[in-house]
Amino acid sequence: MSLITPYMCATTKDTIRRTIVFYDDSRVFGGHEIIFLEGLARILENKSIRCAVISSISNTALTQRLKTLHASNPRLDLYHISHSSSRFASVITFLSIFKVIRLSAFLKSLCPERAVIVQGNIEFSSLGLVASKIAGVRTTSYIPMINIRASSRNMIIGILKLPFNLILFRMADEFITISETAAASLKRLCGKTPVHIVYNGIVEKKSVARFTKTDLRKKLKIPHGARVISVIGRIQFSQKGHDILMRLAEKHGDSLERCRFLIVGEGSDESRMKEFISSRSLNCFFTFIPWTDDLKSIYRISDAVLMPSRYEGVPLVAIESIMESVPVILSDRIAALKNIIPSKFFFPLNDDTALIRLINKTPPLPGAVISRIKKLYSMERFKTQFAKAVCGRI
């Protein structure tokens, strides 16, 4: 199989004056891809622009959504690459000389004015970043998480990958990122490289089913009078911090007043979490439910939404929670929101006492914070600013 294969090509005969390439070789379809597609759709409204998207053949969810977008946008070319990023992508990229050369030649053949590299962190899609640089194409990294050790599960691996990651950060001609904190980190790393802040757009949730708060709690077998603290998203200890809650319940169960953690989602550490809870008879503190698209109902029954994350790029759940007027409890590692919401909603990651205090009594959200979040994270605002960041300075 060739490295790059077309699977849907533009059919329009309109006069095209500009071409922009987007590259994303992540095998996982996540929040960053969802947001990117919204921005891409806005750019395609400009009839003088043709867009090409190169995505991993392994990412079937992204492929399907791109096909849907292509159906209504004749100026969109779609290509598959038989490569996808891994946790060691930054190292692998520099070892994949022939892949880089072949991708670079393909990018040149498209004659783009710009290549936008969609990166969850600096490692993901780094093959496209290096190839674009070698091809002499102006390169923009669209990146939410600025972590110089990127997807490293331990310090040693992080240190080994650090030199490669630092080189990658310096390859982009400019960055688009999602918060002032991320922008500040990029400026420290990359000096005078232009950095543009485009806050993510959030679509306000619509409830799929109509239940009262009491009915929903009863359906989930949550005891009457329990204080529901929802933890929403992938169950992964290394990033999302679910293990912090396990240890908290084990060590300080007596201090958690009527608390019930509602764990919404699945993940690689789900079985480990359930085994730990069962073996220590902590079931009274936890209720598990699979992922649901009806998060509005989850927000409705929650007294607070907790994110004990060790790192985050785009804290979508926290933003949605605030939009629904539900208080949040955030670890101090979630930097993207520190300049937006008051410090009283954050706790030091290793401070059990501070976390327990917030769980038992979460401050109400000020109306001004809710209004500011809704304004900053408006989907219409995002689309306009993303299109301007990508197209406005060519």
N, C-alpha and C positions, 0 to 999 in steps of 0.2 A: 504494500500500500504506500502511495506517495505521501510525503509529509503534509501537503495541503491539497484539499480537493474541494471544488465548488459544488454546492448542492442546491442553490437557488440564485439565479442571476437576474439583474434588473432587466425590465422589458421596455421601459419608457424610451421614447425618441426625443424627449425634451432636450433642449440645449443645456448641457451640464458644464458649468464653469469651474466647479471646485469638487474635489474628492477628499473625504476624510475617512481614515481607517480606524477601526476600534479592534483591540486585541484582548481576549480574555480566555486563558487556558485553564481556568479553575474547573475541576471536575465536580464541584459542589455548587448548587444553585442556592444563593443566600440573599440577605438583605441588600448587599452591595449590587448584585445583579438586578434585583427588582428595581432599585432606584435608577441604575444606569439605563435600563430599558425605557423608563419614563422620559429621561433626558434625550435619548436617541429619537424617540417618537416626535418630540418637539423639533429637533434639528431637521428631521425629514419633512417638516412642513415647509421648509425653504426649498422651492423648486429649482434653485440654481445649484443645489448641493446633492451629490451622490455619496452615499455611505456604504462602506464595506465592513463587515464584521467577521473576524476570524475567531472561532471558538473551538474548544476541545470537543472532539467527537464523543468523549465520555460523558459530557454534560447534557443528558437528554432533556432535562427540564428547560434549560436555556435554549436548546435547539428548537423545542416545540414553540416556545414563546417568540423566538425570532421568526419562525415560519408564519406565525399568526400576524406578526408585524409586517412581514414581507407582502402578505396578501393584500394589504391596504396601502402599501408604499412601494410603487414600482421603481424607485430610485435606490433600492437596497440590494446589495450583493452579499451573499452568505457563503462562507467557506469554513470547512472543518480542518482542524489540525490534529494529527495523530500523536498528540503530546499533551500531557497535563501536569500541572505543578504538584510537587510533593513537599513534605516538610524540609527536605534538603535541596529545594529548587535552586537556591542561589548558588550552591556549589555545583550542582548538576548542570546548570546553565553554562558555566565557564568550562565545563568538560565536554559540552555538546557542540563542538566546533562545527561539524558538518551541518547540524540542524540550524545553527545560527546563520551560517552562510546561505543555506537554501532559503530560509525564511527572509533573510535580508534581500536576496535577489527577487523574491516574490513581491516584497513590499515595494521595491524599486519599480517593478513592472506595473504597479497600480498607479504610479505617479501621484501620490497623495500630497496635499499641502501640509497635512499633519497626521500623526499617529497617536491615538489616545489609548494608553495602556491601562486597562481596568485591573487594579491590584488591591486585593484585600489587605495584604501587607507587602513589603518590598520584595519578598521572595516570589509570591504568586505572579505569574505572567512575566517573570523576569526575562524569559527567552525573547519575548516580543520587545522588551525594553532595550536589550543589547542589540538585537537585530535591527531595530529602527535606528539606533545610533550609528551602527556601521553603514546602514543604507543612506545616511545623510538626511533622513527625514526628521523634520521638527517633531519632537516627542514630548507629549504631556502625560504625566503619571496621575491618574485619578485614584487617590489612595486615602483611606480613612484612618488606618492604624499606623502610627509612627513608632515602631519598636525596633531598635537597631539589632536586637537578637532575633526578631521576627518569631516564627513558629517553633521555638525551642522549648522542649520539655524539661531541660535541666541546664544548669549554668555552664557545664563543660561544653556541651554541644553548641550553646549560644556563643561562647567565646571562640570556638573553632570557626563558626560561620561569620563572625563579626567582620573580618576584613573584606569578605565577598559582599556582604550587605552594604558596607560603607561605600564600596565602589559603585554599587547599583544606585544608591541614593544620588550620586554625583553624575549619573548618566542622563537624567531627565533634563530637558530644556526648560520645563516649568512644571508646576504641580497644581492640581486641584484637590483640595481637602475639605473636611466637613466641620471644622471647629477652629476657634482661635488658638486653643491649646495645641492642636496638631500643627497648625501653621507656625506657631512659635518654635516647636521642636524642629520642623523642617528648616526654618531659617538658621537655627543654631547649627544644624548639620551641613547645610548646603550654601550658606553665605548669601550671595546675591541672586541665586536662582529665584525667579518670580514664583510667588505662591498666591493662589486665589482661593478664597473661602467661599464655598457654596454649601449652605446648610441643606441637609437632606429634607426631602418632602415627605410628609406623612399623610396618608389618606385616612380620614377619621372613620372608625369602624362602624359597620352597620350590623345590628344584631340579627342573627339568622332565626333564632327562636325567641318567643316572647314568654318569659317566665318571671314571676316575681322573685325578689331576692330570697324570700323564705322558701319558695318552691325549689329554687336552684340549690340552696344549701341542703334541703331535705333530699333531693335527688342524688347529691354527692355524699350523703350520709355524714354531713358535718354537724356535730352536736349543736343544739340550740344555745346561743350565747357565746359560742366560740369566737375568738378573734382570728379572722382569716388573713394570713400573710401569704400572698401568692408569689411563687417563683416560677417564671414563665420562660421556656426556651430549652435549648439542648442541654441534656444532663452530661456535663463534662467537667470533671473536677479541676483539671489544669487551668481552664479559663473561667468557667462559670461559678466555681466555688461552692457547689452543693455539699461537698465534704465538710465545709465550715459549719453548715447547719446540723449535720449529723453529730459532729463533735460537741456542738453547742447544746443540743438536746441531751446528749449523754452526760455532759459535765454539769449543766445548769438547768436541768429539767424543772426543778422546783421553783426556779425564778421566772419561768415562762408562763405568765398568767393567762390561762384559758387559750393558749396559742395553738393554732392548727396551721401547719405549713401546707399549702396547696401546691403540689408540684405538677406543673403542666408541661408535658413534652416527653420525649424519649432521648436516648443518647448512648454513647459507648460505655458510660459508667452507671447505667441504670440498674443493672443486675447487682453490681457491687454495693450500690446504695441501699437497695432493698434488702440484701442479705445482712448488711450491717445493722439496719433498723430492726429487722426481725430477730436477729441473734441477741440483741440487747433490749428487747421488749420496748421499743420506742414507737411502736405503731400508733399510739394515741396522739402523737405529735404530727403525723404525716398522712396526707391523702394524695394518691397518685392518680392522674388522669392522662390519657394520650393527648397529643397535640390536637387543637381544635382551631378552626378558622373563625369561630364565634368568640373571639377574645373579649368583645364588648360585654358578654355575659359574665366572663371571668372578672373583669374589672368591676362589674356591678356588685358582685358578692364579696369583693375584697375590701378589707379595712386598710390594707396597704399592699404595695407591690415592692418586693425585695430583690435587689441585684447584688449578691455578695461576690461579684466578679473580681478576678485578679487582674484582668485587663479587658478593655472594650474599645471597639472602634466607634460604632454607631449604636448607642443604647436605645434602640427603637422601642423596646417594651417600656422603658422609663418615660420616653416622650409621649407614647400613646396613653400611658397611665395618667400623666399630668393633663393631657387633653380631655380625659374622662373625669377630671377633678378628683382622682384617687391619689392620696399621698404616696410618696416613694421613700424607700430606704436604700441608700447607695453606698457602696464601698468607696473609700477615698481614692481608689485607683481608676475610677470612671471620670477621667479628666475632662471629657468633652462638655459636661454640663456644669462644671465648677464656676464658670463665669456667668451662668444663667440662673441657677437656683440657689437659695441660701445655704450656707454651710451646715445649718442645723439638720439637714436631711442626709448628711454624710456621716459615716463612721470609719475610724481607722481600721484597716483590714484585720489586724491582730488584737483588737480591743473588744473582748467578749462583753465587758460591762457596758460599753457604749452601744453595742449592737442590741443587747437585751433591753436597754432603756428605750431605744427607738422602736423595738418590736412591741413592747408593752404600751407605749404611748407615743404614737407618731404625730408630729405637729400637723395641723391642717395646712393645706396649700393656700398661700395668699392669692387672691384674685389676679393681682398684677403678674404673678409668675405664670399662671394659666394663660392669660392673654398674650404674654410675650412668647411663650412656647408656640401657641397657635399661629402667631404672626411669623416667627422665624422659620417654622417647619411647615409652612404652607406648601402644598404640592405645586401650585401654580407659580409661586415664587421660585421654587427649586428649578422648575423647567425653564423658566426665563433666564435665570442666572447661569444654569449649566450651559444652555445654548450660547449665551454670551461669552462664557469662559472658554468654550471650545472654538467658537466661530468668530468672535468679535474682534480678535487681534491678528487674524491672519492677513 
